[in-house]
Each structure stands twice: as C-alpha cells, then as structure tokens.
Amino acid sequence: MKNLHDMAVFARVAATGSMTKAAEDMRLSPAVVSKSIKRLEEQLGTRLLQRTTRKIALTETGRGFYERLLPVLAGAEEAQAFVEGRATQIRGRLKVSAPTSFGRMHIAPHLNGFMNAYPALNIELVLSDTFVDIVGEGFDLAIRIGELHDSTLVARKLARVRRILCASKSYIAEHGVPTGLSDLDNHICLPAHNGEHWRLEGPEGPVSFRPHGRLTTNSSEVVREALISGMGIALRSTWDIGPELSRGDVVQVLSTYESASDVGLFAVYPTRNFLPGKVRMFIEFLAGLYGPAPYWDRGLSG
C-alpha cells in the first residue's frame, strides 16, 4: 500500500499523457508528480514512460502495467468508499465515448434522468465516429456499434442492431425498385462514411457488396441526409432512420438482405474486475433503456 499513491499518479499521467495535466488534476506540483514516477520506476526496476521534449508515451511494459493497475485502483477506491460509508453512492466523473449520431439521438436525450438519479456524478460524453483508445485516453467505457474483435476489452451487448438497404420514396419514384443485389450496379448507391463494404446476409448466406456512388463523405450524418433527400440507396441502421421508416418517407428495398447477425450495440470497458459502481450503473441504465427489444425497432417489420 505504501506506493499506491505513486501508482495513482502514474495512472493519471498515463490517462492524460501529460505530467502537467496530471499534476493539475491531482492538485500536485509537477515536481511531485515527476518524483512519484521516478520512485515507482525505481521500485519496479523498469521504465514505464518514454519522455521527450514534447510528449510522454507509455512503454510496452508501462501499458501492460497500466491496464493491470486500473482494477487495483478501482478496488482501492471502492474499499475506501465502503469504509467511509458511501459505497452505494455514485460520484465523480464518468467519461464515455460514443458514435456521433447514436450519442446525439439515443444517449443525450436520456442523460437528464440518469444524472438526476445520481446528483454527485458528472458525465463527460465524447462523440466520435472513430474508435478511441479507451485505456490510453482515460475513458471509463465506450459505446460501439458493429462486430467486436478486440479480446483485450470486456464487452456487453446492449441491443441488436439491424442495418437494412433503403431509399426514399422520391428516389424509388424516379429510379424504381432494385430487383436483386446485382441490380444495385444500375442504381445510385451511397457508400458508408468509412468506405466499408456492405456486409449482408441473404438467401445465399453472407455476401459482401462494394457500393459505388458519386458522393463520398467522412460523415455518417451526411449519408443519412443524402438518403432522406432522395439521392440514392444506403445501408442504414434502424436506430438511425426509424421515424422515417415508420412514416413511410424511407422504405426498405431488397428485404431479404440485411446486416450480418453479429452486428450489435455494445458497452466496452477495460476490465470486469472491480468494475466501478458508476460504470456498472450506467451500463445497466442503457441495457434497460434499449433491450431486449430496442424502442427504435418497435412497429417495424423484421
């Protein structure tokens, strides 16, 4: 326990990538932070950080130590909370990463109720369509959509995600309905913002289709608006276009083809050991909100 403080200092430096920022967060002087890191490295007999004049980066050993240190610090925090009689309270800061559109549409509108239930908790919601480094960037958890392959992280599936081929009524009126997957070559397609192939499951099993179109963009929301305005056919999630589908402004095409069954909405976090209460409660909140039948799919066929 005598070097637990030095470990906490190291964890804050690793999360922020800066001794100065870590010192500010922990209300310490930069000199104290530097000494804590040096003392910890001497005790462990290895270098944890690579220091240059402009940045600080974890060594390979430092990253492994950091990943294993997080549950230790979380456990110590929970133990202290228990002794102080506040183990059941949810407090502090919860840093969450989520996809831009999903976070805006299906997380932000529900935060008020959750935060009212836990008035001692602050939430930092960071929206981005790129996968963040959860450990390296100091996130408590990330909400991700797709197929997960990173075995170093713990994932809990929150909901099924349906992606369907669809077009606006105005597009169908002008260009007609595609009669088969190969017929998409005769239509205007709207490729995904990340340029990925459309991975589908159909009567013949899994298929991959590379859409070609005149519009390319790095924004998923631009693809959505282009679809609704009648520009072409897109592969979209029902959570994204549920209201337009319900009103009939957007219609599904080639209904025998949908996204692969392993596509889902996941809460991803570094470790299941000593999971902080604030993380556990937020995950349970989202799971209750979305599953087992997501509200955005209610009333839709399929």
Secondary structure, DSSP 8 states (H G I E B T S, - for coil): -TTHHHHHHHHHHHHHT-HHHHHHHHT--HHHHHHHHHHHHHHHTS--EEE-SS-EEE-HHHHHHHHHHHHHHHHHHHHHHHHTT-TT---EEEEEEE-HHHIIIIIGGGHHHHHHH-TTEEEEEEE-SS---TTTTT-SEEEEEE----TTSEEEEEEE--EEEEEEHHHHHHH----SGGGGGGS-B---TT---EEEEETTEEEEE----S---S-HHHHHHHHHTTS-BEEEEHHHHHHHHHHTSEEE-STT-EE-TT-EEEEEES-STT--HHHHHHHHHHHHHH-SS-GGGTT---
